[in-house]
Amino acid sequence: MSNGLPRPITAVVLVAAGSGERLGYGMPKAAVPLGGEPLLLHALRGVVAAGVGSQICIALPAGHDGLRQLVDDFRLELADAGPLLTVVDGGSTRADSVRSALAALEDGTEAVLVHDAARALAPEYVFERVVDSLAAGALAVIPAVPVVDTVKTVVATTGEDSKVAPELVTGTAPREELRAVQTPQGFHLPTLLRAHQAAQALGEKEFAAVTDDAMLVEMLGVPVHAVRGSTQSLKITTPLDLIIAEGLLEGPLGVRWVEG
């Protein structure tokens, strides 16, 4: 539910350029079927239903005409009733794809949500929580859920120890302080642009360690706030994830499952 504050003019960057190799379909992840329809279509419907963006910029695998046609068909379905849909070619890394999309945003955009198409079932209320936090003054905000597993830190074993096991536990992280981070991640647009500009000066090893846009903003020293995410926002990466997503999409009574 909205906090009643005026929302910034917001665009959504939908990152959908992944190869999907681990799913084993031999096609880009965005084209993999979920419930008989491409993953990208579920993601697009979710973003539009959330109603938080005046523009959706989709980063697709370069040269994939089928996914571009899907976006064109979806645009026709929306007619003039929905947000502006634009498409850019994704890059070789996620960060490259995001940068390409940021360069294509409309003038006047104040905030941006970066969302992974692989989290195609993210509920509308998660989008709303992120945008409401931006409206309240956050420069960066991420949806997150508590970690339920015990998490250990480890190092690779060497010498004689490697014959016992490949890794050695060095500590146990305090679970109450840990969160599993999801998308959409929301940002004050100038802040995210500055973070991506700074990232281009990172060394190869440093850049490889960056796993999301929020981490780039953290490197600037900008506070990143967290709102409650949803277990429904799972990232579809492996065949097992796809099976779980199918189960979430249609519950035992044929009704879409929604977390309270």
C-alpha positions as CSV (number, residue, x, y, z in Angstrom):
1,M,0.0,0.0,0.0
2,S,1.3,3.5,-0.9
3,N,2.7,5.7,1.9
4,G,0.8,8.6,0.4
5,L,3.9,10.5,-0.6
6,P,4.3,11.8,-4.2
7,R,6.2,9.2,-6.2
8,P,9.2,10.1,-8.4
9,I,9.0,9.8,-12.1
10,T,10.2,6.2,-12.4
11,A,11.5,3.9,-15.1
12,V,12.0,0.2,-14.9
13,V,15.0,-1.5,-16.4
14,L,14.2,-5.1,-17.1
15,V,17.4,-7.1,-17.5
16,A,16.6,-10.1,-19.8
17,A,19.8,-10.7,-21.7
18,G,21.0,-13.8,-19.8
19,S,22.1,-16.9,-21.7
20,G,20.1,-19.4,-19.5
21,E,22.7,-22.1,-20.0
22,R,22.0,-23.7,-16.6
23,L,18.4,-24.2,-17.6
24,G,19.4,-26.5,-20.4
25,Y,16.9,-25.3,-23.0
26,G,19.5,-24.1,-25.6
27,M,17.9,-20.6,-25.7
28,P,18.2,-17.3,-23.9
29,K,16.6,-17.5,-20.4
30,A,14.0,-14.9,-21.3
31,A,12.6,-17.2,-24.0
32,V,12.4,-20.3,-21.7
33,P,8.7,-21.4,-21.3
34,L,7.1,-21.0,-17.9
35,G,3.4,-22.2,-17.8
36,G,3.5,-22.4,-21.6
37,E,4.6,-18.8,-22.1
38,P,8.1,-17.2,-22.3
39,L,9.6,-16.1,-19.0
40,L,9.9,-12.6,-20.4
41,L,6.2,-12.3,-20.9
42,H,5.5,-13.1,-17.2
43,A,8.1,-10.5,-16.2
44,L,6.6,-7.8,-18.4
45,R,3.1,-8.5,-17.2
46,G,4.3,-8.2,-13.6
47,V,6.0,-4.9,-14.1
48,V,3.0,-3.4,-15.9
49,A,0.6,-4.7,-13.3
50,A,2.7,-3.0,-10.6
51,G,2.0,0.3,-12.2
52,V,5.1,2.0,-10.9
53,G,7.0,2.9,-14.1
54,S,6.2,5.3,-16.9
55,Q,8.8,3.6,-19.0
56,I,10.1,0.0,-19.2
57,C,13.4,-0.5,-20.9
58,I,14.2,-4.1,-21.7
59,A,17.8,-5.3,-22.2
60,L,17.5,-8.3,-24.6
61,P,20.2,-10.6,-26.1
62,A,21.6,-8.9,-29.2
63,G,20.1,-10.2,-32.4
64,H,17.3,-12.3,-30.9
65,D,14.4,-11.4,-33.2
66,G,11.9,-13.7,-31.4
67,L,12.2,-11.8,-28.1
68,R,12.0,-8.4,-29.8
69,Q,8.8,-9.6,-31.6
70,L,7.4,-10.7,-28.3
71,V,7.9,-7.2,-26.9
72,D,6.4,-5.6,-30.1
73,D,3.3,-7.8,-29.7
74,F,3.0,-7.0,-26.0
75,R,3.3,-3.3,-26.9
76,L,0.3,-3.7,-29.3
77,E,-1.7,-5.3,-26.5
78,L,-1.1,-2.3,-24.2
79,A,-1.9,0.2,-27.0
80,D,-1.9,3.6,-25.3
81,A,-2.9,2.3,-21.9
82,G,0.5,1.2,-20.6
83,P,4.0,2.5,-20.1
84,L,6.4,3.3,-22.9
85,L,8.3,0.1,-23.9
86,T,11.8,0.4,-25.3
87,V,14.4,-2.3,-26.1
88,V,18.2,-2.2,-26.1
89,D,20.8,-4.8,-26.8
90,G,22.2,-6.3,-23.7
91,G,25.9,-6.6,-23.2
92,S,28.4,-9.3,-22.2
93,T,27.8,-8.7,-18.5
94,R,24.8,-7.7,-16.5
95,A,26.4,-4.3,-15.7
96,D,26.8,-3.7,-19.4
97,S,23.1,-4.5,-20.0
98,V,22.0,-2.1,-17.2
99,R,24.3,0.7,-18.5
100,S,22.8,0.3,-22.0
101,A,19.3,0.6,-20.6
102,L,20.1,3.6,-18.4
103,A,21.3,5.4,-21.5
104,A,18.0,4.9,-23.2
105,L,15.8,6.3,-20.4
106,E,13.5,9.2,-21.1
107,D,14.5,12.8,-20.1
108,G,12.9,13.7,-16.8
109,T,13.3,10.3,-15.2
110,E,14.0,10.7,-11.5
111,A,14.2,7.2,-10.3
112,V,14.9,3.7,-11.7
113,L,14.0,0.2,-10.7
114,V,16.5,-2.5,-11.9
115,H,14.7,-5.8,-12.2
116,D,15.8,-9.2,-13.3
117,A,13.4,-10.9,-15.7
118,A,14.5,-14.2,-14.1
119,R,12.5,-13.0,-11.1
120,A,9.4,-13.2,-13.3
121,L,6.9,-13.8,-10.5
122,A,7.9,-10.9,-8.2
123,P,4.6,-9.6,-6.6
124,E,3.3,-6.1,-7.3
125,Y,3.5,-5.1,-3.6
126,V,7.3,-5.6,-3.7
127,F,7.6,-3.0,-6.5
128,E,5.3,-0.7,-4.5
129,R,7.4,-1.0,-1.3
130,V,10.6,-0.1,-3.2
131,V,9.1,2.9,-4.9
132,D,7.5,4.1,-1.7
133,S,10.9,4.0,0.0
134,L,12.3,6.1,-2.8
135,A,9.4,8.5,-2.4
136,A,10.3,8.8,1.3
137,G,13.8,9.9,0.5
138,A,15.9,6.8,0.0
139,L,18.6,7.1,-2.6
140,A,18.9,3.3,-2.9
141,V,16.6,0.5,-1.7
142,I,16.5,-3.2,-2.1
143,P,13.9,-5.9,-1.3
144,A,15.3,-8.7,0.9
145,V,14.2,-11.7,2.9
146,P,15.7,-13.2,6.0
147,V,18.1,-16.1,5.5
148,V,16.7,-19.3,6.9
149,D,19.9,-21.5,6.6
150,T,22.9,-21.3,8.8
151,V,25.7,-19.6,6.8
152,K,29.4,-20.5,7.2
153,T,32.4,-18.8,5.8
154,V,35.0,-21.1,4.3
155,V,38.4,-21.3,2.7
156,A,39.9,-23.8,0.3
157,T,42.0,-26.4,2.0
158,T,45.6,-27.1,0.9
159,G,48.2,-29.7,1.4
160,E,47.3,-32.7,3.6
161,D,44.0,-31.0,4.6
162,S,42.8,-31.2,1.0
163,K,42.7,-34.9,1.3
164,V,40.2,-34.6,4.2
165,A,37.8,-32.1,2.5
166,P,38.0,-29.4,-0.2
167,E,37.0,-26.6,2.2
168,L,37.6,-25.6,5.8
169,V,35.0,-23.6,7.9
170,T,36.4,-20.4,9.3
171,G,33.3,-19.0,11.0
172,T,29.5,-18.8,11.3
173,A,27.8,-15.6,10.1
174,P,25.1,-14.2,12.5
175,R,22.0,-15.2,10.7
176,E,19.8,-12.4,12.2
177,E,22.0,-9.9,10.3
178,L,21.8,-11.7,7.0
179,R,19.3,-11.1,4.1
180,A,18.9,-12.7,0.7
181,V,18.6,-9.8,-1.7
182,Q,16.1,-9.7,-4.6
183,T,15.0,-7.3,-7.3
184,P,13.5,-4.8,-8.2
185,Q,16.3,-2.7,-6.7
186,G,15.4,1.0,-6.7
187,F,17.7,4.0,-7.1
188,H,17.7,7.8,-7.4
189,L,18.7,7.9,-11.1
190,P,21.7,10.3,-10.8
191,T,23.1,8.1,-7.9
192,L,23.0,4.9,-10.0
193,L,24.5,6.6,-13.0
194,R,27.4,7.9,-10.8
195,A,27.8,4.4,-9.4
196,H,28.1,2.8,-12.8
197,Q,30.5,5.5,-14.0
198,A,32.7,4.8,-11.0
199,A,32.6,1.0,-11.6
200,Q,34.3,1.5,-15.0
201,A,37.5,2.3,-13.0
202,L,37.4,-1.0,-11.1
203,G,40.0,-3.7,-11.8
204,E,38.9,-6.9,-13.3
205,K,39.0,-8.8,-10.0
206,E,37.1,-6.1,-8.2
207,F,34.5,-5.8,-10.9
208,A,34.0,-9.6,-11.0
209,A,33.1,-9.5,-7.3
210,V,30.2,-7.1,-7.9
211,T,26.9,-9.0,-8.0
212,D,24.2,-6.3,-8.1
213,D,23.7,-2.6,-8.6
214,A,23.2,-2.0,-4.9
215,M,26.8,-3.1,-4.3
216,L,28.0,-0.4,-6.8
217,V,26.1,2.2,-4.9
218,E,27.5,0.9,-1.6
219,M,31.0,1.5,-3.0
220,L,30.1,5.2,-3.3
221,G,29.4,5.3,0.4
222,V,25.7,5.9,-0.2
223,P,23.3,4.2,2.3
224,V,21.3,1.3,0.8
225,H,18.0,0.7,2.6
226,A,16.1,-2.6,2.6
227,V,12.3,-3.3,2.5
228,R,10.6,-6.7,2.8
229,G,10.8,-8.8,-0.3
230,S,8.9,-12.0,-1.0
231,T,9.7,-15.7,-1.3
232,Q,7.6,-15.6,-4.5
233,S,10.4,-13.5,-6.1
234,L,12.7,-16.5,-6.6
235,K,15.4,-16.2,-9.2
236,I,14.8,-18.8,-12.0
237,T,18.3,-20.1,-12.7
238,T,18.2,-23.9,-12.6
239,P,15.7,-26.6,-13.8
240,L,14.6,-27.0,-10.1
241,D,13.9,-23.3,-9.9
242,L,11.7,-23.6,-13.0
243,I,9.7,-26.5,-11.4
244,I,9.2,-24.4,-8.2
245,A,8.1,-21.4,-10.3
246,E,5.6,-23.6,-12.1
247,G,4.2,-24.6,-8.8
248,L,3.9,-21.0,-7.6
249,L,2.3,-20.0,-10.9
250,E,-0.6,-22.4,-10.5
251,G,-1.5,-23.7,-7.0
252,P,-3.3,-27.1,-6.4
253,L,-6.7,-25.5,-7.1
254,G,-5.6,-23.8,-10.2
255,V,-5.4,-20.4,-8.4
256,R,-2.2,-18.3,-8.7
257,W,-0.4,-18.5,-5.3
258,V,0.1,-15.2,-3.5
259,E,2.1,-14.7,-0.4
260,G,0.5,-12.6,2.3
